[in-house]
Amino acid sequence: MSLPDILGVVGVLMILTAYAGATSGRLDARRAPALLLNLTGALLILVSLYFDFNLSAVLMEGAWALVAVYGLVQLALGRNRAP
């Protein structure tokens, strides 16, 4: 397995960890730990896709990363309040 493949797999595991944590109630999807797992995971997958390009996957991971960045910015600005 190549380094880009390893990075992609680690990224997938990070996103799945965040998702499992949010659905099990162990992580709050609106807080930094889950958002950082999602952002880092998406970025690692994007790095792996640089070496083996797939447009639909790049679009999905790019969107995933942007959503995580948006959540982190909202947290930093104090705007991420529970409904």
C-alpha positions in Angstrom: 0.0 0.0 0.0 1.3 3.4 -1.0 1.6 6.4 1.3 -1.3 8.2 -0.4 -3.4 5.1 0.1 -2.5 5.0 3.8 -3.3 8.6 4.2 -6.7 8.1 2.5 -7.5 5.1 4.7 -6.6 7.1 7.9 -8.8 9.9 6.6 -11.7 7.6 6.1 -11.2 6.1 9.6 -11.2 9.6 11.1 -14.5 10.6 9.4 -16.1 7.3 10.4 -15.0 7.8 14.0 -16.6 11.3 14.0 -19.8 9.9 12.5 -20.0 7.0 14.9 -19.2 9.2 17.8 -22.0 11.7 16.8 -24.6 9.0 16.2 -23.8 7.2 19.4 -23.9 10.4 21.4 -20.2 10.3 22.4 -19.3 13.3 20.3 -21.2 16.5 19.6 -21.1 17.0 15.9 -21.1 20.8 16.5 -18.0 20.9 18.7 -14.4 21.1 17.8 -13.3 17.4 18.3 -15.8 16.1 15.8 -15.3 19.0 13.4 -11.5 18.6 13.5 -11.8 14.8 12.9 -14.0 15.5 9.9 -11.8 18.3 8.5 -8.5 16.4 9.0 -10.1 13.2 7.5 -11.4 15.0 4.5 -8.0 16.7 3.9 -6.2 13.4 4.1 -8.6 11.9 1.6 -8.1 14.9 -0.7 -4.3 14.3 -0.5 -4.7 10.7 -1.5 -7.0 11.8 -4.4 -4.3 14.1 -5.7 -2.4 10.9 -6.6 -5.4 9.0 -7.9 -7.9 11.6 -9.0 -11.7 11.0 -8.9 -13.8 14.1 -9.5 -16.9 13.0 -7.5 -14.8 12.0 -4.5 -12.9 15.3 -4.7 -16.2 17.2 -4.8 -17.5 15.3 -1.8 -14.4 15.6 0.3 -14.0 19.3 -0.6 -17.6 19.9 0.5 -17.1 17.9 3.7 -14.0 19.9 4.5 -15.8 23.2 3.9 -18.7 22.3 6.1 -16.2 21.4 8.9 -14.4 24.7 8.4 -17.7 26.6 8.6 -18.5 24.9 11.9 -15.1 25.7 13.3 -15.4 29.3 12.2 -18.9 29.5 13.9 -17.4 28.1 17.1 -14.5 30.5 17.0 -17.0 33.4 16.6 -19.2 32.1 19.3 -22.1 31.6 17.0 -22.5 27.8 17.3 -25.3 27.5 19.8 -27.6 24.6 20.4 -31.1 24.9 19.1 
